[in-house]
Amino acid sequence: MARVDITLAGRNYPIACDDGQEERVRRIAAYIDSKIDSIGNLPTATDTHLLVMASLMLGDELFDAQSRLDGAAATSDADAEADAAIAQSIGRLANRIETIAARLEGA
């Protein structure tokens, strides 16, 4: 188990993580700290309040990303349905062509 020191809102926190994940934890912490910085300097905000607001911002980003993924999946499903309908139409056309060809051969 590895240990990483991160800084959020000017305070240091020792964090345990899996071996090899230290850099990822540092990058995530830097991202969260940038969210805290974007909130600005609120004189009445406690560290806990800043972390809660940053968590809400990150949750909002996560929900937006999930909505985009869900939309992409729906589009993918619609594309698959359209492909199936096209394949079915092609199959019907192939059958009609074979029927016409058989009639011509018999004539």
Contact map, one row per residue, 1 for C-alpha under 8 A:
11100000000000011110000000000000000000000000000000000000000000000000000000000000000000000000000000000000000
11110000000000011111110000000000000000000000000000000000000000000000000000000000000000000000000000000000000
11111000000001111000010000000000000000000000000000000000000000000000000000000000000000000000000000000000000
01111100000001111000010011000000000000000000000000000000000000000000000000000000000000000000000000000000000
00111110000111100000000000000000000000000000000000000000000000000000000000000000000000000000000000000000000
00011111000111100000000001001000000000000000000000000000000000000000000000000000000000000000000000000000000
00001111111110000000000000001100100000000000000000000000000000000000000000000000000000000000000000000000000
00000111111110000000000000001101100100000000000000000000000000000000000000000000000000000000000000000000000
00000011111000000000000000000000100110000000001001000000000000000000000000000000000000000000000000000000000
00000011111100000000000000000000000000000000000000000000000000000000000000000000000000000000000000000000000
00000011111110000000000000000000000000000000000000000000000000000000000000000000000000000000000000000000000
00001111011111000000000000000000000000000000000000000000000000000000000000000000000000000000000000000000000
00001111001111100000000000000000000000000000000000000000000000000000000000000000000000000000000000000000000
00111100000111110000000000000000000000000000000000000000000000000000000000000000000000000000000000000000000
00111100000011111000000000000000000000000000000000000000000000000000000000000000000000000000000000000000000
11110000000001111100000000000000000000000000000000000000000000000000000000000000000000000000000000000000000
11110000000000111110110010000000000000000000000000000000000000000000000000000000000000000000000000000000000
11000000000000011111110000000000000000000000000000000000000000000000000000000000000000000000000000000000000
11000000000000001111110000000000000000000000000000000000000000000000000000000000000000000000000000000000000
01000000000000000111111000000000000000000000000000000000000000000000000000000000000000000000000000000000000
01000000000000001111111110000000000000000000000000000000000000000000000000000000000000000000000000000000000
01110000000000001111111111000000000000000000000000000000000000000000000000000000000000000000000000000000000
00000000000000000001111111100000000000000000000000000000000000000000000000000000000000000000000000000000000
00000000000000000000111111110000000000000000000000000000000000000000000000000000000000000000000000000000000
00010000000000001000111111111000000000000000000000000000000000000000000000000000000000000000000000000000000
00010100000000000000011111111100000000000000000000000000000000000000000000000000000000000000000000000000000
00000000000000000000001111111110000000000000000000000000000000000000000000000000000000000000000000000000000
00000000000000000000000111111111000000000000000000000000000000000000000000000000000000000000000000000000000
00000111000000000000000011111111100000000000000000000000000000000000000000000000000000000000000000000000000
00000011000000000000000001111111110000000000000000000000000000000000000000000000000000000000000000000000000
00000000000000000000000000111111111000000000000000000000000000000000000000000000000000000000000000000000000
00000001000000000000000000011111111100000000000000000100010000000000000000000000000000000000000000000000000
00000011100000000000000000001111111110000000000000000000000000000000000000000000000000000000000000000000000
00000000000000000000000000000111111111000000000000000000000000000000000000000000000000000000000000000000000
00000000000000000000000000000011111111100000000000000100100000000000000000000000000000000000000000000000000
00000001100000000000000000000001111111110000000001101100000000000000000000000000000000000000000000000000000
00000000100000000000000000000000111111111000000000000000000000000000000000000000000000000000000000000000000
00000000000000000000000000000000011111110000000000000000000000000000000000000000000000000000000000000000000
00000000000000000000000000000000001111111100000001001100000000000000000000000000000000000000000000000000000
00000000000000000000000000000000000111111100000000000000000000000000000000000000000000000000000000000000000
00000000000000000000000000000000000010111110000000000000000000000000000000000000000000000000000000000000000
00000000000000000000000000000000000000111111100000000000000000000000000000000000000000000000000000000000000
00000000000000000000000000000000000000001111100000000000000000000000000000000000000000000000000000000000000
00000000000000000000000000000000000000000111110000000000000000000000000000000000000000000000000000000000000
00000000000000000000000000000000000000000111111111000000000000000000000000000000000000000000000000000000000
00000000000000000000000000000000000000000001111111000000000000000000000000000000000000000000000000000000000
00000000100000000000000000000000000000000000111111100000000000000000000000000000000000000000000000000000000
00000000000000000000000000000000000000000000111111110000000000000000000000000000000000000000000000000000000
00000000000000000000000000000000000000000000111111111000000000000000000000000000000000000000000000000000000
00000000100000000000000000000000000100100000111111111100000000000000000000000000000000000000000000000000000
00000000000000000000000000000000000100000000001111111110000000000000000000000000000000000000000000000000000
00000000000000000000000000000000000000000000000111111111000000000000000000000000000000000000000000000000000
00000000000000000000000000000000000100100000000011111111100000000000000000000000000000000000000000000000000
00000000000000000000000000000001001100100000000001111111110000000000000000000000000000000000000000000000000
00000000000000000000000000000000000000000000000000111111111000000000000000000000000000000000000000000000000
00000000000000000000000000000000000000000000000000011111111100000000000000000000000000000000000000000000000
00000000000000000000000000000000001000000000000000001111111110000000000000000000000000000000000000000000000
00000000000000000000000000000001000000000000000000000111111111000000000000000000000000000000000000000000000
00000000000000000000000000000000000000000000000000000011111111100000000000000000000000000000000000000000000
00000000000000000000000000000000000000000000000000000001111111110000000000000000000000000000000000000000000
00000000000000000000000000000000000000000000000000000000111111111000000000000000000000000000000000000000000
00000000000000000000000000000000000000000000000000000000011111111100000000000000000000000000000000000000000
00000000000000000000000000000000000000000000000000000000001111111110000000000000000000000000000000000000000
00000000000000000000000000000000000000000000000000000000000111111111000000000000000000000000000000000000000
00000000000000000000000000000000000000000000000000000000000011111111100000000000000000000000000000000000000
00000000000000000000000000000000000000000000000000000000000001111111110000000000000000000000000000000000000
00000000000000000000000000000000000000000000000000000000000000111111111000000000000000000000000000000000000
00000000000000000000000000000000000000000000000000000000000000011111111100000000000000000000000000000000000
00000000000000000000000000000000000000000000000000000000000000001111111110000000000000000000000000000000000
00000000000000000000000000000000000000000000000000000000000000000111111111000000000000000000000000000000000
00000000000000000000000000000000000000000000000000000000000000000011111111100000000000000000000000000000000
00000000000000000000000000000000000000000000000000000000000000000001111111110000000000000000000000000000000
00000000000000000000000000000000000000000000000000000000000000000000111111111000000000000000000000000000000
00000000000000000000000000000000000000000000000000000000000000000000011111111100000000000000000000000000000
00000000000000000000000000000000000000000000000000000000000000000000001111111110000000000000000000000000000
00000000000000000000000000000000000000000000000000000000000000000000000111111111000000000000000000000000000
00000000000000000000000000000000000000000000000000000000000000000000000011111111100000000000000000000000000
00000000000000000000000000000000000000000000000000000000000000000000000001111111110000000000000000000000000
00000000000000000000000000000000000000000000000000000000000000000000000000111111111000000000000000000000000
00000000000000000000000000000000000000000000000000000000000000000000000000011111111100000000000000000000000
00000000000000000000000000000000000000000000000000000000000000000000000000001111111110000000000000000000000
00000000000000000000000000000000000000000000000000000000000000000000000000000111111111000000000000000000000
00000000000000000000000000000000000000000000000000000000000000000000000000000011111111100000000000000000000
00000000000000000000000000000000000000000000000000000000000000000000000000000001111111110000000000000000000
00000000000000000000000000000000000000000000000000000000000000000000000000000000111111111000000000000000000
00000000000000000000000000000000000000000000000000000000000000000000000000000000011111111100000000000000000
00000000000000000000000000000000000000000000000000000000000000000000000000000000001111111110000000000000000
00000000000000000000000000000000000000000000000000000000000000000000000000000000000111111111000000000000000
00000000000000000000000000000000000000000000000000000000000000000000000000000000000011111111100000000000000
00000000000000000000000000000000000000000000000000000000000000000000000000000000000001111111110000000000000
00000000000000000000000000000000000000000000000000000000000000000000000000000000000000111111111000000000000
00000000000000000000000000000000000000000000000000000000000000000000000000000000000000011111111100000000000
00000000000000000000000000000000000000000000000000000000000000000000000000000000000000001111111110000000000
00000000000000000000000000000000000000000000000000000000000000000000000000000000000000000111111111000000000
00000000000000000000000000000000000000000000000000000000000000000000000000000000000000000011111111100000000
00000000000000000000000000000000000000000000000000000000000000000000000000000000000000000001111111110000000
00000000000000000000000000000000000000000000000000000000000000000000000000000000000000000000111111111000000
00000000000000000000000000000000000000000000000000000000000000000000000000000000000000000000011111111100000
00000000000000000000000000000000000000000000000000000000000000000000000000000000000000000000001111111110000
00000000000000000000000000000000000000000000000000000000000000000000000000000000000000000000000111111111000
00000000000000000000000000000000000000000000000000000000000000000000000000000000000000000000000011111111100
00000000000000000000000000000000000000000000000000000000000000000000000000000000000000000000000001111111110
00000000000000000000000000000000000000000000000000000000000000000000000000000000000000000000000000111111111
00000000000000000000000000000000000000000000000000000000000000000000000000000000000000000000000000011111111
00000000000000000000000000000000000000000000000000000000000000000000000000000000000000000000000000001111111
00000000000000000000000000000000000000000000000000000000000000000000000000000000000000000000000000000111111
00000000000000000000000000000000000000000000000000000000000000000000000000000000000000000000000000000011111
